[in-house]
Amino acid sequence: MRSLPYLMTGEPRCFADCVDYRSRSKLLHVRVELKADETPPEPVAIRRLLACFVWDFENKIVACEEQMGGIVLSEPPDRQRLSLDNANRRLKRRLDEFSHFGIELNGREARFTATA
């Protein structure tokens, strides 16, 4: 679903906006960059697992960051692994959506690891 700001301004900000925007501007390529950031340890430290999709259109570059999951660092290793697996499942579903729309994606094999 396209975002309200996109409908009002024509500036894409999320996945659905960019999928729609490619009908107005030629899409050159899209790449995915995985990131992890940690919140301060008060009261609980969390590592957020983020995917940044960088859409390179003919007339602009749009970076859309999506949180795929998070790991509570004080939890046992088994629970942390489950959180990591869940984030990778969400990431895979998003990557599969690119194929569904016929969009080539650089970094298609990207997966989160225990360290990032």
C-alpha positions in Angstrom: 0.0 0.0 0.0 1.4 3.4 -1.0 2.0 5.8 1.8 0.0 8.9 2.3 3.1 11.2 2.1 3.9 9.6 -1.3 0.3 10.1 -2.6 0.5 13.8 -1.5 4.0 14.7 -2.6 5.0 12.0 -5.2 8.2 11.3 -3.2 8.7 7.6 -2.5 9.6 6.6 1.0 8.9 2.8 1.4 8.9 -0.4 -0.6 5.3 0.0 -2.0 6.0 3.6 -3.0 9.2 2.6 -4.9 7.4 -0.2 -6.7 4.8 2.3 -7.8 7.3 5.0 -8.6 9.1 2.8 -11.1 6.1 3.4 -13.5 7.1 7.1 -13.6 10.9 6.9 -13.6 13.2 4.2 -15.0 14.6 1.9 -12.3 18.3 1.4 -12.8 18.9 -1.1 -10.0 18.2 -1.9 -6.3 20.6 -3.1 -3.7 20.2 -4.3 -0.2 22.5 -3.4 2.7 22.2 -5.2 6.1 22.8 -3.3 9.3 22.7 -3.9 13.0 22.5 -1.3 15.7 22.4 -1.6 19.4 20.4 0.4 21.8 22.0 1.6 25.0 22.0 -1.1 27.7 19.5 0.7 29.9 17.3 -1.1 30.9 17.8 -3.8 28.2 20.2 -3.8 25.3 18.7 -4.8 21.9 20.4 -5.4 18.6 18.0 -4.2 15.9 18.4 -6.0 12.5 17.8 -3.6 9.7 17.7 -4.0 5.9 18.3 -0.9 3.8 17.0 -1.1 0.3 18.7 1.5 -2.0 16.6 2.2 -5.1 18.5 3.9 -7.9 16.1 5.6 -10.2 17.0 7.6 -13.3 16.3 10.9 -11.5 16.9 10.1 -7.8 18.2 7.6 -5.2 15.8 6.4 -2.5 16.9 4.5 0.6 14.2 2.6 2.5 15.2 1.2 5.8 13.1 -1.6 7.3 13.5 -3.3 10.7 13.5 -7.1 10.2 13.8 -8.0 13.8 15.8 -7.6 17.0 17.8 -9.6 19.5 17.6 -9.0 23.2 21.3 -9.4 24.2 20.6 -10.6 27.7 18.5 -13.6 26.5 19.9 -17.1 26.3 21.8 -18.1 23.1 18.9 -20.3 21.9 16.4 -17.5 22.1 18.8 -15.1 20.4 19.2 -17.7 17.6 15.4 -17.9 17.2 15.2 -14.1 16.9 17.9 -14.1 14.3 16.1 -16.9 12.3 12.9 -14.9 12.5 14.6 -11.8 11.1 16.1 -13.8 8.3 12.6 -15.2 7.4 11.2 -11.7 7.3 14.1 -10.6 5.1 13.6 -13.6 2.7 9.9 -12.7 2.3 10.8 -9.2 1.4 13.5 -10.3 -1.0 11.0 -12.7 -2.6 8.7 -9.8 -3.2 11.3 -8.2 -5.5 11.2 -11.3 -7.7 7.4 -11.2 -7.6 7.4 -7.7 -9.1 10.2 -8.6 -11.6 12.8 -6.4 -10.0 16.4 -7.3 -10.1 18.1 -7.0 -6.7 21.8 -6.8 -5.9 22.6 -8.7 -2.7 19.7 -11.2 -3.1 21.6 -13.7 -1.0 22.0 -11.4 2.0 21.3 -12.9 5.4 21.8 -11.7 9.0 24.5 -13.4 11.0 25.1 -13.7 14.7 27.6 -10.9 14.6 25.7 -8.4 12.4 
